[in-house]
């Protein structure tokens, strides 16, 4: 086991102010091919998953949220 090392953080990473966020989801119930189209509104994908559960009883989903990240130097 190694000891923790303190390293000063001089950069930050976060969403790019001009980037897009895209969310998708697909049902993990065996054999179900249901999936959402890509959406710029992640909460809307959650609503679609809820509606699919009500309709089918399927309750497990893989949800992916992808965004463009920007690394900046120093705190902002």
C-alpha positions as CSV (number, residue, x, y, z in Angstrom):
1,X,0.0,0.0,0.0
2,X,1.3,3.4,-0.9
3,X,1.0,6.5,1.2
4,X,-1.2,9.4,-0.2
5,X,0.7,12.2,-1.9
6,X,-0.4,15.8,-1.8
7,X,-0.2,17.3,-5.2
8,X,-1.2,20.9,-5.8
9,X,-4.0,21.1,-8.3
10,X,-3.3,23.8,-10.8
11,X,-6.0,23.0,-13.3
12,X,-9.7,22.3,-13.4
13,X,-12.0,20.4,-15.7
14,X,-15.6,21.2,-16.4
15,X,-18.2,21.4,-19.1
16,X,-17.2,23.6,-22.0
17,X,-19.4,26.7,-22.1
18,X,-20.0,26.3,-25.8
19,X,-20.1,22.5,-25.8
20,X,-23.2,20.3,-26.0
21,X,-24.4,17.7,-23.6
22,X,-26.0,14.6,-25.1
23,X,-27.8,11.9,-23.1
24,X,-29.0,8.5,-24.2
25,X,-30.5,5.4,-22.5
26,X,-31.3,1.8,-23.4
27,X,-33.2,-0.9,-21.6
28,X,-31.1,-3.7,-20.1
29,X,-34.0,-6.1,-19.7
30,X,-32.9,-9.1,-21.7
31,X,-33.9,-8.9,-25.4
32,X,-35.6,-5.5,-25.1
33,X,-34.3,-3.3,-27.9
34,X,-35.8,-0.1,-26.4
35,X,-33.6,3.0,-26.5
36,X,-34.0,6.8,-26.4
37,X,-32.8,8.9,-29.3
38,X,-29.9,11.2,-28.3
39,X,-31.1,14.2,-26.4
40,X,-29.6,17.5,-25.3
41,X,-31.8,17.3,-22.2
42,X,-30.6,14.6,-19.8
43,X,-33.7,14.9,-17.5
44,X,-35.9,14.2,-20.5
45,X,-34.1,10.8,-21.0
46,X,-34.9,10.0,-17.4
47,X,-38.6,10.7,-18.0
48,X,-38.5,8.4,-21.0
49,X,-37.0,5.6,-18.9
50,X,-39.8,6.1,-16.3
51,X,-42.4,5.9,-19.0
52,X,-40.9,2.7,-20.4
53,X,-40.9,1.2,-16.9
54,X,-44.6,2.1,-16.5
55,X,-45.4,0.6,-19.9
56,X,-43.3,-2.6,-19.7
57,X,-42.2,-3.2,-16.1
58,X,-38.6,-3.1,-17.2
59,X,-36.6,-1.2,-14.6
60,X,-32.9,-1.3,-15.4
61,X,-31.3,1.0,-17.9
62,X,-27.8,2.1,-19.1
63,X,-27.8,5.9,-19.2
64,X,-25.0,7.7,-20.8
65,X,-24.4,11.5,-20.5
66,X,-21.6,12.9,-22.7
67,X,-20.4,16.4,-22.7
68,X,-17.5,18.4,-24.1
69,X,-15.0,19.2,-21.3
70,X,-12.6,22.1,-21.0
71,X,-9.5,22.1,-18.9
72,X,-8.5,25.5,-17.5
73,X,-5.5,26.6,-15.5
74,X,-6.2,27.7,-12.0
75,X,-9.4,28.3,-10.2
76,X,-12.2,30.1,-12.0
